[in-house]
Amino acid sequence: MTGQELYRKARKRIPGGTQLLAKRPEMFLPEQWPSYYSKASGSEVWDLDGNRYVDMSHNGVGACILGYADPDVDAAVRAAIDAGSMCTLNCPEEVELAELLCELHPWAEMVRYARCGGEAMAVAVRIARARTGREKIAFCGYHGWHDWYLAANLGSAGALDGHLLPGLAPAGVPRSLAGTALPFRYNQPGELEQIVAQHGPDLAAIVMEPVRGQAPAPGFLESARHLADRAGAALVFDEVTAAWRMNAGGAHLRFGVRPDIAVFAKAISNGYPMAAILGSGTVMQAAQDSFISSTYWTDRIGPAAALAAIRKMQRCGAPRRLIESGTRIQDGWRAAAERAGLAITVSGIPPLAHFAFDAPDGAVLRTLFTQAMLERGFLAKNAYYATCSHTADQIDQYLTAVNDVFRELARAISAGNVLKQLRGPVAHAGFSRLT
Ligand SMILES: Cc1ncc(COP(=O)(O)O)c(C=O)c1O
């Protein structure tokens, strides 16, 4: 069965086709994307149809900094399986990991665990609410699928637009949560200040990524810290995706601003489910005032994978390598666009690099880019999440292909036949119901 055939079957059995919006084939190349893999190793992916690709896209949606099936992390996981991955007693690795995380983040004293980013953020929000006895959350950016977050779209359907994924629908979220999640934009301290002025006494937390699409403007993170202190709210840094890429540990360490809680997930364990909620002792003790508990938050594989991944990322100088390859790609996109006469905007920290076509039919161009890169053996879209597994040769080959494809796109624009060259529908840009 081809990947496309299997996906058609999946859409009948699985509402929305996949478990993660960012893995929907419609987000890349509707009706043409390989959709399923038979094997993934390093930066290579084999689909169900006998094709091999180099993954120059999200690389496991940012979960595999060391590359797919990393031998050292996998060996630690195999050892955890051989020693019994589940038991009535607790695994010692969770204490070892807590010590390591607190060593790396000297401001932190205590750690709780979960397994996924969204749920770990929900734990952080619960702890902040338990600690303050307040309900409102000021936030910026994307933080998962849970009620506390989607509540922002109960008030105005577009509140979450611009926070990474447009169109997130809050059906099923209690209407009584309307007004509890208050959005502000990154690098707009005035917006946060206004929320604090209006809702300060009701504010449980300020929730944000310390960095992502752009560097923090001078004083922005400091002002979030100051405003949290003024309101008596917890400052929660979501490090689910940003951490471990620019430095060992949370990206906030680079900027010298201390949160009350930092949340880690997919970036710490190279493809195995693991999440950590790290905080100061006083804030984290509030976790004891609320019921926060789940069976699979105790499995051995997650902490074993995180310990092995963190140690390897440190050993091999992962951040330096990710910054280097991300910078090469960002520079390469700019140079290729200039040579082809295409207008693009490049953004993101180098390890989480993005570009956008500055054209009214940007979504069509992006889809055609993915189609043409797929023909050349690359899984690619307008984003590159760097991994340590990409070689200099692979990056060279990728950039040569980008050069050719950007020229093709420029020719198609001049000929007015961009849409005609697509062999399927245009890729989706945000959340929408599949029909
Ligand atoms: C900043 C941030 N927070 C939370 C999440 C949600 O994590 P998960 O998909 O593991 O639930 C993501 C996922 O992309 C993220 O980037």
The ligand as a Tripos MOL2 file, in Angstrom:
@<TRIPOS>MOLECULE
LIG
   16    16     1     0     0
SMALL
NO_CHARGES

@<TRIPOS>ATOM
      1 C1          6.4690   26.1970   22.5150 C.3       1 LIG1
      2 C2          5.6490   24.9520   22.5070 C.ar      1 LIG1
      3 N1          4.8900   24.6680   23.5760 N.ar      1 LIG1
      4 C3          4.1260   23.5700   23.6310 C.ar      1 LIG1
      5 C4          4.0900   22.6830   22.5780 C.ar      1 LIG1
      6 C5          3.2260   21.4690   22.6520 C.3       1 LIG1
      7 O1          3.9900   20.3280   22.8090 O.3       1 LIG1
      8 P1          3.3960   18.8940   22.4480 P.3       1 LIG1
      9 O2          3.1380   18.8820   20.9790 O.co2     1 LIG1
     10 O3          4.4560   17.9250   22.8780 O.co2     1 LIG1
     11 O4          2.1420   18.7290   23.2580 O.co2     1 LIG1
     12 C6          4.8730   22.9310   21.4400 C.ar      1 LIG1
     13 C7          4.8470   22.0290   20.3000 C.2       1 LIG1
     14 O5          5.1750   22.3280   19.1870 O.2       1 LIG1
     15 C8          5.6680   24.0960   21.4020 C.ar      1 LIG1
     16 O6          6.4330   24.4010   20.3300 O.3       1 LIG1
@<TRIPOS>BOND
     1     1     2 1
     2     2     3 ar
     3     2    15 ar
     4     3     4 ar
     5     4     5 ar
     6     5     6 1
     7     5    12 ar
     8     6     7 1
     9     7     8 1
    10     8     9 2
    11     8    10 1
    12     8    11 1
    13    12    13 1
    14    12    15 ar
    15    13    14 2
    16    15    16 1
@<TRIPOS>SUBSTRUCTURE
     1 LIG1         1 GROUP 0 **** ****
